[in-house]
Amino acid sequence: MLRGVAAVSLLLLQRAWGYTVTLPDILYNGTVTAESTSIEGNLDGPKLTPRANSTSFDWWYFDAVSASTNASVTVVFYEAGPNGFINDYLGGPLSVSISGSFANGTLFSLSASATGGAIIHVDDDGIDAEWKGSGFSILGTGLTTSHATYVVTVDSPTIGVEGSFTLKSHAPAHYPCGLNVPGVSEIMVPHVFWSNAVPDASAFVNLTIGGSPLAFHDGVGYHDKNWGDAPFVTTTSSWYWGHARLGPYSLVWFDALDLAGTEYFSGYVAKRGKVLQASCATGAAVARPWGANDAYPPVFSTGVMQGLEVRFDLGEGETLVANVTTGLPVVDVGAYVRTLGTVTGAVEGPGGCKIVYEGRTLFEEFKFTGVPGLKL
């Protein structure tokens, strides 16, 4: 009987796995350790121990773009030092930014500090987090299936934003080199790490920005997180990242160069929720600009690219080729561009179906070479 009770107790403990982290809006004065190998259940959890110092960063990123208009929104929950990442530093490491575009193309960009600290709870059922004082919070379900749901809720009178947006995932979570299992590398480039909880989602946005409604229910959504234990500008000279819904395919790509010119890749392709590729092998996803401003590698003075060709190696001689066309740039600050776009593409090779699909995308470019005053 006692053995039975012990077994049940152990099972309950296993099911009740979880932890809570409380972060003050104060930088840590010491060495920080970044998680670099995946831990079961912690794909979307905090990744810096004990917390961010002046040269490290950890963030939770969410976006949604309408499939039919220029409406979009991006929300980023930051824990970052002033020399960690290039976001606005509001006097402490904890802040939230919200930016995007209305259907008519009008842009917005706002930030709120979390002077009350952050509380993050992670368990088998997902993540529950609040950046206190900012008015922003996250509630996400578990990631053991491809049907996770995330809700970002906003009540921030200080910056005039309220409402919520919801993501309902269509594809399984993954890391740069593989799926959501323990023991895989989280390294995107040396000292920069990545996990992708929601590669592709239906997005439902109901927000009010400065008194103006931002609402769309035909959104293509996404959620990931990056973290690092060194200043971002010392790790990367350029990178292309993006996600797209292309017919039945969910696509995510990273193609980055470090300061020495070494190229790093990560490609993810799922078809109707079934993963066809999740790899960081050489050439897994090769992104190259085309058209106007197609210089590669890009530098600070390179203008916004007209588009990208992204080639995903599916193995066995098959390649998914996605032709991305730049639409509305929602952020363009020289060294960083985030833009909406459209995408067409098909699978080439022996098993290619020759059907050309169309879709929607949101993608970005970093280009630090030649930034005035920046010594790399």
DOKOL-512435 format. One record per residue (C-alpha): y, x, z; residue in one letter; residue number from 1; chain. Coordinates in steps of 0.1 Angstrom, whole numbers. Layout:
<pts>
{pt {Y, X, Z}, A, NUM, A};
...
</pts>
This chain:
<pts>
{pt {0, 0, 0}, M, 1, A};
{pt {24, 28, 9}, L, 2, A};
{pt {16, 45, -24}, R, 3, A};
{pt {26, 13, -42}, G, 4, A};
{pt {59, 10, -23}, V, 5, A};
{pt {66, 46, -30}, A, 6, A};
{pt {59, 41, -67}, A, 7, A};
{pt {82, 10, -69}, V, 8, A};
{pt {109, 29, -50}, S, 9, A};
{pt {107, 58, -74}, L, 10, A};
{pt {109, 34, -104}, L, 11, A};
{pt {140, 17, -89}, L, 12, A};
{pt {157, 51, -83}, L, 13, A};
{pt {150, 60, -119}, Q, 14, A};
{pt {165, 28, -132}, R, 15, A};
{pt {194, 31, -109}, A, 16, A};
{pt {205, 66, -122}, W, 17, A};
{pt {242, 70, -123}, G, 18, A};
{pt {272, 88, -109}, Y, 19, A};
{pt {309, 84, -104}, T, 20, A};
{pt {336, 110, -110}, V, 21, A};
{pt {371, 107, -96}, T, 22, A};
{pt {397, 129, -113}, L, 23, A};
{pt {432, 136, -100}, P, 24, A};
{pt {461, 140, -123}, D, 25, A};
{pt {463, 176, -113}, I, 26, A};
{pt {450, 207, -132}, L, 27, A};
{pt {422, 227, -117}, Y, 28, A};
{pt {432, 262, -109}, N, 29, A};
{pt {401, 281, -117}, G, 30, A};
{pt {373, 286, -142}, T, 31, A};
{pt {359, 255, -159}, V, 32, A};
{pt {323, 251, -172}, T, 33, A};
{pt {317, 229, -203}, A, 34, A};
{pt {284, 211, -209}, E, 35, A};
{pt {269, 226, -240}, S, 36, A};
{pt {233, 212, -240}, T, 37, A};
{pt {227, 175, -238}, S, 38, A};
{pt {216, 158, -206}, I, 39, A};
{pt {197, 126, -206}, E, 40, A};
{pt {220, 96, -201}, G, 41, A};
{pt {252, 117, -202}, N, 42, A};
{pt {262, 115, -239}, L, 43, A};
{pt {294, 97, -231}, D, 44, A};
{pt {301, 111, -196}, G, 45, A};
{pt {326, 137, -184}, P, 46, A};
{pt {318, 172, -197}, K, 47, A};
{pt {340, 196, -177}, L, 48, A};
{pt {330, 210, -143}, T, 49, A};
{pt {348, 206, -120}, P, 50, A};
{pt {376, 192, -142}, R, 51, A};
{pt {402, 204, -167}, A, 52, A};
{pt {423, 235, -162}, N, 53, A};
{pt {453, 246, -182}, S, 54, A};
{pt {432, 258, -212}, T, 55, A};
{pt {404, 232, -215}, S, 56, A};
{pt {401, 196, -227}, F, 57, A};
{pt {379, 165, -226}, D, 58, A};
{pt {386, 133, -244}, W, 59, A};
{pt {372, 99, -254}, W, 60, A};
{pt {383, 88, -288}, Y, 61, A};
{pt {382, 52, -303}, F, 62, A};
{pt {394, 39, -336}, D, 63, A};
{pt {393, 9, -359}, A, 64, A};
{pt {406, 2, -394}, V, 65, A};
{pt {408, -31, -412}, S, 66, A};
{pt {386, -34, -442}, A, 67, A};
{pt {412, -53, -461}, S, 68, A};
{pt {447, -42, -450}, T, 69, A};
{pt {465, -11, -436}, N, 70, A};
{pt {460, -23, -400}, A, 71, A};
{pt {445, 3, -378}, S, 72, A};
{pt {444, 16, -342}, V, 73, A};
{pt {434, 48, -325}, T, 74, A};
{pt {431, 52, -287}, V, 75, A};
{pt {424, 85, -270}, V, 76, A};
{pt {417, 90, -233}, F, 77, A};
{pt {427, 126, -224}, Y, 78, A};
{pt {418, 150, -196}, E, 79, A};
{pt {435, 181, -210}, A, 80, A};
{pt {456, 210, -200}, G, 81, A};
{pt {489, 219, -216}, P, 82, A};
{pt {473, 248, -235}, N, 83, A};
{pt {439, 230, -240}, G, 84, A};
{pt {447, 206, -269}, F, 85, A};
{pt {477, 198, -290}, I, 86, A};
{pt {483, 163, -275}, N, 87, A};
{pt {515, 154, -256}, D, 88, A};
{pt {513, 168, -221}, Y, 89, A};
{pt {529, 143, -198}, L, 90, A};
{pt {531, 164, -166}, G, 91, A};
{pt {494, 161, -158}, G, 92, A};
{pt {460, 164, -175}, P, 93, A};
{pt {454, 126, -176}, L, 94, A};
{pt {470, 105, -203}, S, 95, A};
{pt {462, 79, -230}, V, 96, A};
{pt {476, 78, -265}, S, 97, A};
{pt {476, 48, -288}, I, 98, A};
{pt {487, 51, -324}, S, 99, A};
{pt {480, 33, -357}, G, 100, A};
{pt {495, 10, -383}, S, 101, A};
{pt {503, -26, -388}, F, 102, A};
{pt {490, -45, -419}, A, 103, A};
{pt {523, -38, -437}, N, 104, A};
{pt {520, 0, -431}, G, 105, A};
{pt {545, 3, -403}, T, 106, A};
{pt {534, 30, -379}, L, 107, A};
{pt {534, 32, -341}, F, 108, A};
{pt {526, 60, -316}, S, 109, A};
{pt {528, 57, -278}, L, 110, A};
{pt {515, 76, -248}, S, 111, A};
{pt {510, 66, -211}, A, 112, A};
{pt {503, 89, -182}, S, 113, A};
{pt {476, 82, -156}, A, 114, A};
{pt {494, 94, -125}, T, 115, A};
{pt {469, 75, -103}, G, 116, A};
{pt {440, 96, -116}, G, 117, A};
{pt {408, 85, -134}, A, 118, A};
{pt {376, 69, -122}, I, 119, A};
{pt {346, 72, -144}, I, 120, A};
{pt {312, 57, -137}, H, 121, A};
{pt {282, 64, -159}, V, 122, A};
{pt {248, 49, -155}, D, 123, A};
{pt {219, 35, -174}, D, 124, A};
{pt {240, 5, -184}, D, 125, A};
{pt {268, 26, -199}, G, 126, A};
{pt {303, 37, -189}, I, 127, A};
{pt {331, 21, -169}, D, 128, A};
{pt {363, 41, -168}, A, 129, A};
{pt {399, 35, -158}, E, 130, A};
{pt {429, 59, -163}, W, 131, A};
{pt {448, 45, -134}, K, 132, A};
{pt {485, 39, -139}, G, 133, A};
{pt {482, 40, -177}, S, 134, A};
{pt {469, 4, -180}, G, 135, A};
{pt {440, 16, -202}, F, 136, A};
{pt {403, 12, -194}, S, 137, A};
{pt {369, 15, -211}, I, 138, A};
{pt {337, -6, -206}, L, 139, A};
{pt {307, 4, -227}, G, 140, A};
{pt {270, -5, -226}, T, 141, A};
{pt {241, 19, -227}, G, 142, A};
{pt {232, 40, -257}, L, 143, A};
{pt {194, 37, -257}, T, 144, A};
{pt {196, 14, -288}, T, 145, A};
{pt {219, 13, -318}, S, 146, A};
{pt {236, -19, -306}, H, 147, A};
{pt {260, -6, -280}, A, 148, A};
{pt {292, -25, -273}, T, 149, A};
{pt {325, -9, -261}, Y, 150, A};
{pt {356, -27, -251}, V, 151, A};
{pt {390, -9, -246}, V, 152, A};
{pt {413, -30, -226}, T, 153, A};
{pt {451, -24, -223}, V, 154, A};
{pt {477, -38, -199}, D, 155, A};
{pt {505, -13, -200}, S, 156, A};
{pt {540, -29, -196}, P, 157, A};
{pt {555, 6, -194}, T, 158, A};
{pt {549, 12, -231}, I, 159, A};
{pt {547, -24, -241}, G, 160, A};
{pt {511, -27, -251}, V, 161, A};
{pt {485, -53, -241}, E, 162, A};
{pt {452, -67, -253}, G, 163, A};
{pt {418, -53, -262}, S, 164, A};
{pt {396, -41, -290}, F, 165, A};
{pt {359, -43, -292}, T, 166, A};
{pt {333, -22, -310}, L, 167, A};
{pt {298, -34, -318}, K, 168, A};
{pt {277, -5, -330}, S, 169, A};
{pt {255, -5, -361}, H, 170, A};
{pt {240, 30, -358}, A, 171, A};
{pt {224, 52, -332}, P, 172, A};
{pt {243, 78, -311}, A, 173, A};
{pt {239, 114, -319}, H, 174, A};
{pt {251, 150, -313}, Y, 175, A};
{pt {261, 176, -339}, P, 176, A};
{pt {226, 187, -345}, C, 177, A};
{pt {204, 157, -337}, G, 178, A};
{pt {200, 124, -321}, L, 179, A};
{pt {206, 112, -285}, N, 180, A};
{pt {179, 131, -267}, V, 181, A};
{pt {181, 157, -239}, P, 182, A};
{pt {181, 194, -246}, G, 183, A};
{pt {199, 196, -279}, V, 184, A};
{pt {230, 216, -287}, S, 185, A};
{pt {264, 200, -283}, E, 186, A};
{pt {283, 228, -300}, I, 187, A};
{pt {304, 219, -330}, M, 188, A};
{pt {321, 253, -332}, V, 189, A};
{pt {320, 279, -305}, P, 190, A};
{pt {339, 266, -274}, H, 191, A};
{pt {343, 231, -290}, V, 192, A};
{pt {316, 204, -283}, F, 193, A};
{pt {310, 169, -296}, W, 194, A};
{pt {290, 137, -290}, S, 195, A};
{pt {292, 105, -311}, N, 196, A};
{pt {283, 74, -291}, A, 197, A};
{pt {293, 49, -319}, V, 198, A};
{pt {291, 64, -354}, P, 199, A};
{pt {298, 30, -371}, D, 200, A};
{pt {308, -4, -356}, A, 201, A};
{pt {322, -38, -364}, S, 202, A};
{pt {356, -38, -348}, A, 203, A};
{pt {376, -67, -334}, F, 204, A};
{pt {412, -59, -325}, V, 205, A};
{pt {435, -82, -305}, N, 206, A};
{pt {466, -62, -294}, L, 207, A};
{pt {503, -67, -290}, T, 208, A};
{pt {524, -36, -296}, I, 209, A};
{pt {561, -38, -286}, G, 210, A};
{pt {559, -76, -290}, G, 211, A};
{pt {543, -75, -324}, S, 212, A};
{pt {507, -87, -328}, P, 213, A};
{pt {481, -63, -342}, L, 214, A};
{pt {450, -84, -349}, A, 215, A};
{pt {421, -80, -373}, F, 216, A};
{pt {384, -89, -371}, H, 217, A};
{pt {371, -72, -402}, D, 218, A};
{pt {374, -37, -387}, G, 219, A};
{pt {353, -6, -393}, V, 220, A};
{pt {351, 11, -359}, G, 221, A};
{pt {341, 44, -343}, Y, 222, A};
{pt {339, 62, -309}, H, 223, A};
{pt {332, 98, -301}, D, 224, A};
{pt {342, 125, -277}, K, 225, A};
{pt {352, 162, -279}, N, 226, A};
{pt {356, 187, -252}, W, 227, A};
{pt {362, 225, -250}, G, 228, A};
{pt {365, 254, -225}, D, 229, A};
{pt {391, 273, -245}, A, 230, A};
{pt {425, 265, -262}, P, 231, A};
{pt {417, 245, -293}, F, 232, A};
{pt {440, 265, -315}, V, 233, A};
{pt {421, 297, -307}, T, 234, A};
{pt {387, 282, -318}, T, 235, A};
{pt {395, 266, -351}, T, 236, A};
{pt {415, 274, -382}, S, 237, A};
{pt {408, 242, -400}, S, 238, A};
{pt {385, 213, -401}, W, 239, A};
{pt {377, 180, -418}, Y, 240, A};
{pt {363, 151, -399}, W, 241, A};
{pt {358, 115, -408}, G, 242, A};
{pt {337, 84, -407}, H, 243, A};
{pt {331, 58, -433}, A, 244, A};
{pt {313, 25, -440}, R, 245, A};
{pt {299, 29, -476}, L, 246, A};
{pt {279, -2, -485}, G, 247, A};
{pt {248, -1, -463}, P, 248, A};
{pt {255, 35, -452}, Y, 249, A};
{pt {272, 47, -421}, S, 250, A};
{pt {287, 82, -426}, L, 251, A};
{pt {301, 108, -402}, V, 252, A};
{pt {311, 144, -413}, W, 253, A};
{pt {324, 176, -398}, F, 254, A};
{pt {332, 207, -418}, D, 255, A};
{pt {351, 233, -398}, A, 256, A};
{pt {362, 269, -401}, L, 257, A};
{pt {366, 292, -371}, D, 258, A};
{pt {392, 320, -369}, L, 259, A};
{pt {368, 344, -385}, A, 260, A};
{pt {362, 321, -415}, G, 261, A};
{pt {327, 311, -405}, T, 262, A};
{pt {320, 275, -416}, E, 263, A};
{pt {303, 250, -394}, Y, 264, A};
{pt {288, 217, -406}, F, 265, A};
{pt {276, 184, -391}, S, 266, A};
{pt {264, 155, -412}, G, 267, A};
{pt {252, 120, -402}, Y, 268, A};
{pt {239, 93, -425}, V, 269, A};
{pt {223, 60, -414}, A, 270, A};
{pt {213, 32, -438}, K, 271, A};
{pt {213, -3, -421}, R, 272, A};
{pt {210, 15, -388}, G, 273, A};
{pt {181, 38, -397}, K, 274, A};
{pt {191, 74, -395}, V, 275, A};
{pt {185, 95, -427}, L, 276, A};
{pt {203, 126, -416}, Q, 277, A};
{pt {217, 140, -383}, A, 278, A};
{pt {220, 177, -388}, S, 279, A};
{pt {242, 208, -383}, C, 280, A};
{pt {222, 229, -408}, A, 281, A};
{pt {242, 249, -433}, T, 282, A};
{pt {255, 225, -460}, G, 283, A};
{pt {246, 194, -440}, A, 284, A};
{pt {279, 179, -449}, A, 285, A};
{pt {303, 198, -472}, V, 286, A};
{pt {338, 185, -474}, A, 287, A};
{pt {363, 198, -501}, R, 288, A};
{pt {397, 184, -510}, P, 289, A};
{pt {405, 173, -545}, W, 290, A};
{pt {436, 163, -565}, G, 291, A};
{pt {471, 171, -552}, A, 292, A};
{pt {472, 195, -523}, N, 293, A};
{pt {436, 206, -528}, D, 294, A};
{pt {440, 242, -515}, A, 295, A};
{pt {409, 253, -496}, Y, 296, A};
{pt {410, 264, -468}, P, 297, A};
{pt {441, 244, -461}, P, 298, A};
{pt {471, 260, -444}, V, 299, A};
{pt {500, 246, -425}, F, 300, A};
{pt {522, 243, -456}, S, 301, A};
{pt {495, 224, -476}, T, 302, A};
{pt {505, 188, -481}, G, 303, A};
{pt {484, 158, -475}, V, 304, A};
{pt {453, 160, -497}, M, 305, A};
{pt {448, 134, -524}, Q, 306, A};
{pt {412, 130, -514}, G, 307, A};
{pt {379, 146, -503}, L, 308, A};
{pt {345, 149, -518}, E, 309, A};
{pt {319, 150, -490}, V, 310, A};
{pt {283, 159, -500}, R, 311, A};
{pt {255, 150, -475}, F, 312, A};
{pt {222, 169, -479}, D, 313, A};
{pt {195, 143, -473}, L, 314, A};
{pt {166, 167, -481}, G, 315, A};
{pt {139, 165, -508}, E, 316, A};
{pt {166, 171, -535}, G, 317, A};
{pt {187, 141, -526}, E, 318, A};
{pt {224, 142, -519}, T, 319, A};
{pt {247, 114, -509}, L, 320, A};
{pt {281, 121, -525}, V, 321, A};
{pt {311, 103, -510}, A, 322, A};
{pt {344, 104, -529}, N, 323, A};
{pt {371, 97, -503}, V, 324, A};
{pt {406, 87, -515}, T, 325, A};
{pt {436, 91, -492}, T, 326, A};
{pt {454, 59, -484}, G, 327, A};
{pt {480, 55, -456}, L, 328, A};
{pt {486, 86, -435}, P, 329, A};
{pt {490, 73, -399}, V, 330, A};
{pt {497, 107, -384}, V, 331, A};
{pt {512, 137, -403}, D, 332, A};
{pt {526, 164, -381}, V, 333, A};
{pt {520, 194, -403}, G, 334, A};
{pt {490, 210, -385}, A, 335, A};
{pt {473, 176, -381}, Y, 336, A};
{pt {468, 147, -405}, V, 337, A};
{pt {450, 114, -398}, R, 338, A};
{pt {448, 90, -427}, T, 339, A};
{pt {432, 58, -437}, L, 340, A};
{pt {413, 57, -470}, G, 341, A};
{pt {388, 42, -494}, T, 342, A};
{pt {354, 56, -503}, V, 343, A};
{pt {330, 53, -532}, T, 344, A};
{pt {296, 70, -535}, G, 345, A};
{pt {260, 70, -543}, A, 346, A};
{pt {228, 89, -537}, V, 347, A};
{pt {220, 115, -563}, E, 348, A};
{pt {186, 131, -569}, G, 349, A};
{pt {149, 120, -575}, P, 350, A};
{pt {152, 89, -552}, G, 351, A};
{pt {188, 81, -560}, G, 352, A};
{pt {192, 44, -567}, C, 353, A};
{pt {223, 50, -589}, K, 354, A};
{pt {241, 21, -572}, I, 355, A};
{pt {278, 31, -566}, V, 356, A};
{pt {289, 16, -533}, Y, 357, A};
{pt {325, 11, -520}, E, 358, A};
{pt {339, 11, -485}, G, 359, A};
{pt {365, 20, -459}, R, 360, A};
{pt {372, 53, -441}, T, 361, A};
{pt {394, 70, -415}, L, 362, A};
{pt {395, 108, -416}, F, 363, A};
{pt {415, 138, -404}, E, 364, A};
{pt {424, 174, -411}, E, 365, A};
{pt {435, 202, -388}, F, 366, A};
{pt {451, 233, -404}, K, 367, A};
{pt {465, 259, -380}, F, 368, A};
{pt {469, 289, -404}, T, 369, A};
{pt {506, 295, -409}, G, 370, A};
{pt {519, 273, -381}, V, 371, A};
{pt {553, 288, -373}, P, 372, A};
{pt {552, 307, -340}, G, 373, A};
{pt {515, 303, -335}, L, 374, A};
{pt {497, 336, -332}, K, 375, A};
{pt {459, 332, -338}, L, 376, A};
</pts>
